[in-house]
């Protein structure tokens, strides 16, 4: 069976974020700003810190895991600490351990180490998920590291003021003046509504935003509630005649909600600004035809989850106010209760939406689930 393509594409929305050869004068200027020229050259300070950390982690990973035997471990066999079996002997060999058939403390520690480096719960038990990860083989993980290094290579260095959003780990980082300024959790798109590979310029913030409800949610969520006796006004929604900048309002009674629920008719519905608005208090805009942006969220419970893939493609921020202070130098504040107040950034900031299924950690590298199926392996 033919494998799907391994995705390293980035869609560039603005000329400013497209990869370009640096001018010699710019190379010298940035090198002169570095606290130590020798450290800057040794650590390739012009490259993305995520790229450099992942490159260094690959060397450590290769030393620990990549050269182990590509030996399949039996699936569906119970293997637990304290046991003895031929399957356990094969597990020990796969993990590069001394011969024997005992699931002893040394094997527990080795299984925990493998689990921790491969995005699994480090409980020391070789369950179905651990065996499946082992049976992907060392070559799978070497290819994954190479693919993710290519993705990280597309990111700018820390001397470029910019934001990186990783949809795979649902994390965000922001950099300037050669250093990481901060990070936070985010909620990224679901498997069905993925956050795309995309880079653009964040140009303005919108305070007191509306939420334009996606048509499929209008059909599946809003219309059934109306048909059950609900009202747009009570839900703080309003229906509109079209998708223009100044649409005419539509009365609830003027809409065939049966047709909307059945998918035969589409109607624009938006949520009014307020405490329960899905956009929260602010969204940060980098204009694009997919309607993707970074925004505040009232659904704080989702940020506490390990797997944070719940959005319709946009990026929900753990701390939109903190990121706003970084963008503006102060917290952007609305002048009134009026909706959709657009405030331009003092200086547009590049944002890169990427997808890293291998991420550097303090002790090495961790492989994450390929939620979007982009790794092609």
Secondary structure as the mmCIF struct_conf table of DSSP 4:
data_model
#
loop_
_struct_conf.conf_type_id
_struct_conf.id
_struct_conf.beg_label_comp_id
_struct_conf.beg_label_asym_id
_struct_conf.beg_label_seq_id
_struct_conf.end_label_comp_id
_struct_conf.end_label_asym_id
_struct_conf.end_label_seq_id
HELX_LH_PP_P HELX_LH_PP_P1 UNK A 2 UNK A 6
STRN STRN1 UNK A 11 UNK A 12
BEND BEND1 UNK A 14 UNK A 14
HELX_RH_3T_P HELX_RH_3T_P1 UNK A 15 UNK A 17
BEND BEND2 UNK A 18 UNK A 18
HELX_LH_PP_P HELX_LH_PP_P2 UNK A 21 UNK A 23
HELX_RH_AL_P HELX_RH_AL_P1 UNK A 24 UNK A 33
BEND BEND3 UNK A 34 UNK A 35
HELX_RH_AL_P HELX_RH_AL_P2 UNK A 37 UNK A 42
TURN_TY1_P TURN_TY1_P1 UNK A 43 UNK A 46
BEND BEND4 UNK A 47 UNK A 47
HELX_RH_AL_P HELX_RH_AL_P3 UNK A 49 UNK A 61
HELX_RH_PI_P HELX_RH_PI_P1 UNK A 62 UNK A 66
TURN_TY1_P TURN_TY1_P2 UNK A 67 UNK A 67
BEND BEND5 UNK A 68 UNK A 68
HELX_LH_PP_P HELX_LH_PP_P3 UNK A 72 UNK A 74
BEND BEND6 UNK A 75 UNK A 76
TURN_TY1_P TURN_TY1_P3 UNK A 81 UNK A 82
STRN STRN2 UNK A 84 UNK A 84
HELX_RH_AL_P HELX_RH_AL_P4 UNK A 86 UNK A 94
TURN_TY1_P TURN_TY1_P4 UNK A 95 UNK A 96
HELX_LH_PP_P HELX_LH_PP_P4 UNK A 97 UNK A 98
BEND BEND7 UNK A 99 UNK A 99
BEND BEND8 UNK A 101 UNK A 101
STRN STRN3 UNK A 102 UNK A 102
HELX_RH_AL_P HELX_RH_AL_P5 UNK A 105 UNK A 117
TURN_TY1_P TURN_TY1_P5 UNK A 118 UNK A 119
BEND BEND9 UNK A 120 UNK A 120
BEND BEND10 UNK A 124 UNK A 124
HELX_RH_AL_P HELX_RH_AL_P6 UNK A 128 UNK A 135
TURN_TY1_P TURN_TY1_P6 UNK A 136 UNK A 136
HELX_RH_AL_P HELX_RH_AL_P7 UNK A 137 UNK A 153
TURN_TY1_P TURN_TY1_P7 UNK A 154 UNK A 154
BEND BEND11 UNK A 155 UNK A 155
HELX_LH_PP_P HELX_LH_PP_P5 UNK A 156 UNK A 157
TURN_TY1_P TURN_TY1_P8 UNK A 158 UNK A 159
BEND BEND12 UNK A 160 UNK A 160
STRN STRN4 UNK A 162 UNK A 166
TURN_TY1_P TURN_TY1_P9 UNK A 167 UNK A 170
STRN STRN5 UNK A 171 UNK A 176
TURN_TY1_P TURN_TY1_P10 UNK A 177 UNK A 178
STRN STRN6 UNK A 179 UNK A 189
BEND BEND13 UNK A 191 UNK A 193
HELX_LH_PP_P HELX_LH_PP_P6 UNK A 194 UNK A 197
STRN STRN7 UNK A 198 UNK A 207
BEND BEND14 UNK A 208 UNK A 208
STRN STRN8 UNK A 211 UNK A 212
HELX_RH_AL_P HELX_RH_AL_P8 UNK A 215 UNK A 217
HELX_RH_PI_P HELX_RH_PI_P2 UNK A 218 UNK A 222
HELX_RH_AL_P HELX_RH_AL_P9 UNK A 223 UNK A 227
TURN_TY1_P TURN_TY1_P11 UNK A 228 UNK A 229
TURN_TY1_P TURN_TY1_P12 UNK A 232 UNK A 236
STRN STRN9 UNK A 237 UNK A 240
BEND BEND15 UNK A 241 UNK A 241
BEND BEND16 UNK A 243 UNK A 244
TURN_TY1_P TURN_TY1_P13 UNK A 245 UNK A 246
HELX_LH_PP_P HELX_LH_PP_P7 UNK A 247 UNK A 248
STRN STRN10 UNK A 249 UNK A 250
HELX_RH_3T_P HELX_RH_3T_P2 UNK A 252 UNK A 254
BEND BEND17 UNK A 255 UNK A 255
HELX_RH_AL_P HELX_RH_AL_P10 UNK A 257 UNK A 261
TURN_TY1_P TURN_TY1_P14 UNK A 262 UNK A 263
BEND BEND18 UNK A 264 UNK A 264
STRN STRN11 UNK A 268 UNK A 271
HELX_LH_PP_P HELX_LH_PP_P8 UNK A 272 UNK A 272
BEND BEND19 UNK A 273 UNK A 274
TURN_TY1_P TURN_TY1_P15 UNK A 275 UNK A 276
TURN_TY1_P TURN_TY1_P16 UNK A 278 UNK A 281
STRN STRN12 UNK A 282 UNK A 285
TURN_TY1_P TURN_TY1_P17 UNK A 289 UNK A 290
STRN STRN13 UNK A 294 UNK A 295
BEND BEND20 UNK A 298 UNK A 298
HELX_RH_3T_P HELX_RH_3T_P3 UNK A 300 UNK A 304
BEND BEND21 UNK A 305 UNK A 306
STRN STRN14 UNK A 309 UNK A 311
BEND BEND22 UNK A 312 UNK A 314
STRN STRN15 UNK A 315 UNK A 317
BEND BEND23 UNK A 318 UNK A 318
HELX_RH_AL_P HELX_RH_AL_P11 UNK A 320 UNK A 328
BEND BEND24 UNK A 329 UNK A 330
BEND BEND25 UNK A 335 UNK A 337
BEND BEND26 UNK A 339 UNK A 339
STRN STRN16 UNK A 341 UNK A 354
BEND BEND27 UNK A 357 UNK A 357
STRN STRN17 UNK A 358 UNK A 360
BEND BEND28 UNK A 362 UNK A 364
STRN STRN18 UNK A 365 UNK A 367
TURN_TY1_P TURN_TY1_P18 UNK A 371 UNK A 372
BEND BEND29 UNK A 375 UNK A 375
#
